[in-house]
Amino acid sequence: MASEMKQGTSRQKLIISRFDARLESIIGVDLPVLKKIRRYVIKSGGKRIRPLTHYHFCMLFGYQGSEWLDVGAIGELIHAASLLHDDVIDEATSRRSLPTVNALDGNKTAILGGDFLLACGMEHLRQLNHALDLIGIFTRVLRMLAVGELMQMRWEYHFALKQEQYQSVINHKTGVLFGAMCESAWVLSHGPENRAERNICLAFGEQMGRLFQWRDDYLDYFAESAASGKEQYQDFKRGLITAPVILMRDALKGAERKRLAQLWSDAELRHSDRGKQHLEELLHITGVQSRLALQIEMELTQLMQFLNQYSGHPSCELMQNQLQKLSVQT
């Protein structure tokens, strides 16, 4: 089993290197500033979860062609472009311990660089054999990403943000691209027909994206800084309304709920030790940690059960191993 896992990990590294090479070729440019954008995309690539998800679903569905490499790379280009734009909106100065493009070269470069990546991705998509079948999937992604950012800008600091509104933001910002990676794998493998099966793949990806976001929300509140690699309570200090806050707010009544609302309206208090103490008291009263952990594990179980139908397939095992890392059980 250990040997098989090692082989699987090696295989994933090889696939990632192929995605990186395809990204470089798609972005191929001569303009120095765009070369810099290309280096940034490759260097700060992370784990390539989205294209790997697309690849594994193509393998699960028995796809024999090579367009998985192009479609996965296009998905990653869209993701990279959205991060460049997000960093400008959020005034972020670092991502994955590297300076952001906007911090190094200004907002205009970051915005135009993101637009350029989107154009590269859509231009390359046009050249694929399945372009007509895929164009609707990826234009929907671009539309939903823009809508999601607008919704987040409107709601993210709003204390009365409802659970369903937050879920909609997650689906637009995170779930949509995971969904596209899974749905496009079905289209490559089976064609555009059978909308019911396509929707099942789409729903799996959206649920996977939701799980990633919930886990990030959980770690911000309940993971020690040394374990998570970032300062605890960052979302709290910024006044962002995320899953733990919504669960906590909806569980409180009367004076305690008013206490939480006052805490959220006072930025100075949120950054103080007293504010942290208030927060931790309210988290304890409402049992948010265990409740959110249970939701995460339930979502994870559902995803695992879907993959069980492909039990024994190498890509099934690799996908399940990847998902298992999202567990927050201690």
C-alpha positions as CSV (number, residue, x, y, z in Angstrom):
1,M,0.0,0.0,0.0
2,A,2.8,2.4,0.9
3,S,4.5,1.7,-2.4
4,E,1.3,2.3,-4.3
5,M,0.8,5.6,-2.5
6,K,4.3,6.7,-3.4
7,Q,3.7,5.8,-7.0
8,G,0.5,7.8,-7.0
9,T,2.3,10.8,-5.5
10,S,5.0,10.6,-8.1
11,R,2.4,10.3,-10.8
12,Q,0.7,13.5,-9.5
13,K,3.9,15.4,-9.6
14,L,4.5,14.4,-13.2
15,I,0.9,15.5,-14.1
16,I,1.5,18.9,-12.4
17,S,4.7,19.4,-14.3
18,R,2.9,18.8,-17.5
19,F,0.2,21.3,-16.5
20,D,3.0,23.9,-15.7
21,A,4.6,23.3,-19.1
22,R,1.2,23.7,-20.9
23,L,0.5,26.9,-18.9
24,E,3.9,28.3,-20.1
25,S,3.1,27.5,-23.7
26,I,-0.4,29.0,-23.6
27,I,0.8,32.2,-22.0
28,G,3.8,32.4,-24.4
29,V,4.7,36.1,-24.7
30,D,7.6,38.5,-25.5
31,L,6.6,41.6,-23.6
32,P,8.7,41.7,-20.4
33,V,5.9,42.6,-18.0
34,L,3.8,39.7,-19.3
35,K,6.8,37.3,-19.0
36,K,6.9,38.4,-15.4
37,I,3.2,37.6,-15.0
38,R,3.8,34.1,-16.6
39,R,6.7,33.4,-14.1
40,Y,4.4,34.5,-11.3
41,V,1.6,32.1,-12.3
42,I,4.0,29.2,-12.6
43,K,6.1,30.0,-9.5
44,S,3.1,30.6,-7.2
45,G,1.0,27.7,-8.6
46,G,0.3,25.9,-5.4
47,K,-1.0,22.3,-5.6
48,R,-2.9,22.6,-8.8
49,I,-6.0,21.1,-7.2
50,R,-8.4,22.2,-9.9
51,P,-6.6,20.8,-13.0
52,L,-5.7,17.7,-11.0
53,T,-9.4,17.2,-10.2
54,H,-10.2,17.6,-13.9
55,Y,-7.5,15.0,-14.9
56,H,-8.7,12.5,-12.3
57,F,-12.3,12.8,-13.4
58,C,-11.3,12.3,-17.0
59,M,-9.5,9.1,-16.0
60,L,-12.5,7.9,-13.9
61,F,-14.7,8.4,-17.0
62,G,-12.3,6.5,-19.3
63,Y,-11.3,9.4,-21.4
64,Q,-8.6,8.4,-23.9
65,G,-7.7,11.8,-25.5
66,S,-5.3,14.5,-24.6
67,E,-7.4,17.6,-24.2
68,W,-7.6,17.1,-20.4
69,L,-4.2,18.8,-20.4
70,D,-5.6,21.9,-22.2
71,V,-8.8,22.1,-20.3
72,G,-7.2,21.7,-16.9
73,A,-4.6,24.4,-17.8
74,I,-7.4,26.8,-19.0
75,G,-9.2,26.3,-15.6
76,E,-5.9,27.1,-13.8
77,L,-5.5,30.3,-15.9
78,I,-8.9,31.4,-14.9
79,H,-8.1,30.7,-11.3
80,A,-4.8,32.6,-11.5
81,A,-6.5,35.6,-13.2
82,S,-9.2,35.7,-10.4
83,L,-6.4,35.7,-7.8
84,L,-4.7,38.7,-9.5
85,H,-8.0,40.6,-9.5
86,D,-8.9,39.5,-5.9
87,D,-5.5,40.8,-4.6
88,V,-6.2,44.2,-6.0
89,I,-9.7,44.3,-4.5
90,D,-8.5,43.1,-1.1
91,E,-5.3,45.2,-1.2
92,A,-3.3,42.1,-0.5
93,T,0.5,42.3,-0.4
94,S,1.3,38.6,-0.2
95,R,0.0,35.2,-1.3
96,R,1.5,31.9,-0.5
97,S,4.4,33.8,1.2
98,L,5.2,35.6,-2.1
99,P,4.6,39.3,-2.8
100,T,1.6,39.9,-4.9
101,V,1.8,41.4,-8.4
102,N,-0.1,44.5,-7.3
103,A,2.3,44.9,-4.4
104,L,5.3,44.6,-6.8
105,D,4.1,46.4,-9.9
106,G,0.9,48.2,-9.1
107,N,-2.8,47.6,-9.5
108,K,-3.0,48.4,-13.2
109,T,-0.4,45.7,-14.0
110,A,-2.3,43.1,-11.8
111,I,-5.7,43.9,-13.4
112,L,-4.4,43.9,-17.0
113,G,-2.3,40.8,-16.3
114,G,-5.4,39.0,-15.0
115,D,-7.3,40.1,-18.1
116,F,-4.5,38.9,-20.3
117,L,-4.5,35.4,-18.6
118,L,-8.3,35.2,-19.2
119,A,-7.9,36.1,-22.9
120,C,-5.1,33.5,-23.2
121,G,-7.3,30.8,-21.7
122,M,-10.3,31.6,-23.9
123,E,-8.3,31.9,-27.1
124,H,-6.7,28.5,-26.4
125,L,-10.1,27.0,-25.7
126,R,-11.3,28.1,-29.1
127,Q,-8.7,25.8,-30.7
128,L,-9.8,22.6,-29.0
129,N,-11.9,19.9,-30.7
130,H,-14.5,20.2,-28.0
131,A,-14.6,24.0,-28.0
132,L,-18.2,24.4,-28.8
133,D,-19.2,22.0,-26.0
134,L,-17.0,23.7,-23.5
135,I,-17.4,27.4,-24.2
136,G,-20.7,27.5,-22.3
137,I,-19.1,26.0,-19.2
138,F,-16.3,28.5,-19.1
139,T,-18.2,31.6,-19.9
140,R,-20.5,30.7,-17.1
141,V,-17.5,30.5,-14.8
142,L,-16.4,34.0,-15.8
143,R,-19.8,35.4,-15.3
144,M,-20.3,33.8,-11.9
145,L,-16.8,34.8,-10.7
146,A,-17.6,38.4,-11.4
147,V,-21.0,38.2,-9.8
148,G,-19.5,36.4,-6.8
149,E,-17.0,39.2,-6.2
150,L,-19.7,41.8,-6.4
151,M,-21.8,39.9,-3.9
152,Q,-18.9,39.5,-1.6
153,M,-18.0,43.2,-1.7
154,R,-21.6,44.0,-0.8
155,W,-22.1,41.4,2.0
156,E,-18.8,40.3,3.5
157,Y,-18.8,42.8,6.4
158,H,-22.6,42.8,6.8
159,F,-23.4,41.3,10.2
160,A,-26.9,40.2,9.1
161,L,-25.5,38.1,6.2
162,K,-27.7,35.1,5.9
163,Q,-26.5,31.5,5.6
164,E,-27.9,31.1,2.1
165,Q,-26.3,34.4,0.9
166,Y,-23.0,33.2,2.2
167,Q,-23.4,29.9,0.4
168,S,-24.2,31.7,-2.8
169,V,-21.0,33.7,-2.5
170,I,-19.0,30.5,-2.0
171,N,-20.6,28.8,-4.9
172,H,-19.9,31.8,-7.2
173,K,-16.3,32.4,-5.9
174,T,-15.0,28.8,-5.3
175,G,-17.5,26.2,-6.3
176,V,-18.1,27.3,-9.8
177,L,-14.5,26.5,-11.1
178,F,-14.4,23.1,-9.3
179,G,-17.8,22.4,-10.8
180,A,-16.5,23.3,-14.3
181,M,-13.5,21.0,-13.9
182,C,-15.7,18.1,-13.1
183,E,-18.4,18.9,-15.7
184,S,-15.9,19.5,-18.5
185,A,-14.4,16.1,-17.8
186,W,-17.8,14.5,-18.4
187,V,-18.1,16.5,-21.7
188,L,-14.7,15.4,-22.9
189,S,-15.5,11.8,-22.1
190,H,-19.2,11.5,-23.1
191,G,-20.1,14.6,-25.1
192,P,-22.6,17.3,-24.2
193,E,-25.6,15.1,-23.9
194,N,-27.1,13.5,-20.8
195,R,-27.7,16.7,-18.8
196,A,-28.6,14.8,-15.7
197,E,-25.2,13.1,-15.5
198,R,-23.4,16.4,-16.3
199,N,-25.3,18.1,-13.5
200,I,-24.2,15.4,-11.0
201,C,-20.6,16.1,-11.9
202,L,-21.2,19.8,-11.6
203,A,-22.8,19.4,-8.2
204,F,-19.8,17.3,-7.0
205,G,-17.4,20.0,-8.0
206,E,-19.4,22.7,-6.4
207,Q,-19.7,20.7,-3.2
208,M,-15.9,20.2,-3.3
209,G,-15.4,23.9,-3.6
210,R,-17.8,24.5,-0.6
211,L,-15.8,22.1,1.4
212,F,-12.5,23.9,0.7
213,Q,-14.0,27.2,1.8
214,W,-15.6,25.8,5.0
215,R,-12.3,24.2,5.9
216,D,-10.5,27.6,5.4
217,D,-13.2,29.2,7.6
218,Y,-12.7,26.6,10.3
219,L,-8.9,26.8,10.3
220,D,-9.0,30.6,10.7
221,Y,-10.8,30.2,14.0
222,F,-9.8,26.8,15.4
223,A,-6.3,26.0,14.1
224,E,-3.3,27.2,16.1
225,S,-1.0,29.6,14.1
226,A,1.9,27.2,14.2
227,A,-0.2,24.4,12.7
228,S,-2.0,26.5,10.0
229,G,1.0,28.6,9.0
230,K,-1.0,31.9,9.4
231,E,-2.1,34.1,12.3
232,Q,-5.3,32.9,14.0
233,Y,-8.5,35.0,13.8
234,Q,-7.4,36.9,10.7
235,D,-11.0,36.9,9.4
236,F,-12.3,38.0,12.8
237,K,-9.9,40.9,13.0
238,R,-10.9,42.0,9.5
239,G,-14.5,41.8,10.4
240,L,-15.3,39.2,7.7
241,I,-18.6,37.3,8.1
242,T,-17.8,33.6,7.5
243,A,-19.3,30.3,8.5
244,P,-18.2,30.3,12.2
245,V,-19.7,33.8,12.7
246,I,-23.0,32.9,11.0
247,L,-23.4,29.8,13.1
248,M,-22.5,31.6,16.3
249,R,-24.7,34.6,15.5
250,D,-27.8,32.4,14.7
251,A,-27.3,30.4,17.9
252,L,-27.2,33.5,20.2
253,K,-30.1,35.4,21.5
254,G,-30.8,38.5,23.5
255,A,-27.9,40.1,25.3
256,E,-25.3,37.6,24.0
257,R,-26.2,38.3,20.4
258,K,-26.1,42.0,21.0
259,R,-22.7,41.5,22.5
260,L,-21.5,39.8,19.4
261,A,-22.9,42.5,17.2
262,Q,-21.2,45.2,19.2
263,L,-17.9,43.3,19.0
264,W,-18.3,43.2,15.2
265,S,-18.9,46.9,14.9
266,D,-15.8,47.8,16.9
267,A,-12.6,47.2,14.9
268,E,-10.4,48.4,17.7
269,L,-12.0,45.9,20.1
270,R,-11.7,43.1,17.6
271,H,-7.9,43.6,17.5
272,S,-7.6,43.7,21.3
273,D,-7.0,40.9,23.8
274,R,-10.3,41.7,25.4
275,G,-12.1,41.3,22.0
276,K,-10.4,37.9,21.5
277,Q,-11.6,36.9,25.0
278,H,-15.2,37.9,24.2
279,L,-15.0,36.0,20.9
280,E,-13.7,32.8,22.5
281,E,-16.3,32.9,25.2
282,L,-19.1,33.2,22.6
283,L,-17.6,30.4,20.5
284,H,-17.5,28.2,23.6
285,I,-21.1,29.0,24.5
286,T,-22.4,28.1,21.1
287,G,-20.2,25.1,20.4
288,V,-19.4,26.3,16.9
289,Q,-16.2,24.3,16.5
290,S,-17.9,20.9,16.9
291,R,-20.9,22.0,14.8
292,L,-18.9,23.3,11.9
293,A,-16.5,20.3,12.1
294,L,-19.6,18.0,11.8
295,Q,-20.8,19.8,8.7
296,I,-17.4,19.5,7.1
297,E,-17.2,15.8,7.9
298,M,-20.7,15.2,6.5
299,E,-19.8,17.0,3.2
300,L,-16.6,15.0,3.1
301,T,-18.5,11.7,3.6
302,Q,-20.9,12.5,0.7
303,L,-18.0,13.2,-1.7
304,M,-16.3,10.0,-0.6
305,Q,-19.4,8.0,-1.2
306,F,-19.8,9.4,-4.7
307,L,-16.2,8.3,-5.5
308,N,-16.8,4.8,-4.0
309,Q,-18.5,3.8,-7.3
310,Y,-15.0,4.0,-8.9
311,S,-13.4,2.0,-6.1
312,G,-10.2,0.3,-7.2
313,H,-9.4,2.9,-9.9
314,P,-6.0,4.7,-9.2
315,S,-7.6,8.1,-9.7
316,C,-10.3,7.3,-7.2
317,E,-7.8,6.5,-4.6
318,L,-5.8,9.7,-5.3
319,M,-8.9,11.8,-5.2
320,Q,-10.0,10.3,-1.9
321,N,-6.6,10.7,-0.4
322,Q,-6.7,14.4,-1.4
323,L,-10.1,14.9,0.0
324,Q,-9.2,13.2,3.3
325,K,-6.7,15.9,3.9
326,L,-9.6,18.3,4.2
327,S,-10.9,16.5,7.3
328,V,-10.7,18.6,10.5
329,Q,-11.2,15.6,12.9
330,T,-8.6,15.5,15.6
